[in-house]
């Protein structure tokens, strides 16, 4: 999950994923310039977080918990 420390949407999604037992890796785009470039490429030049990038290379920006779960289910099928 590409994030920033001050992002409320990021904190909310992290809490939801934690409650569901879904693991993820945190990448702070303010600390890693290369990560900011990945987020920008997924969001038409914007540094919009949370941005999740999946094993298949696709990304979701500010997804709901239901969207994340559906994507993970599709990837595991």
Secondary structure, DSSP 8 states (H G I E B T S, - for coil): -EE-TT-HHHHHHHHHHHHHT-----EETTT-HHHHHHHHHHTTT---SSEEE-TTS-EEES--HHHHHHHHHHHH-
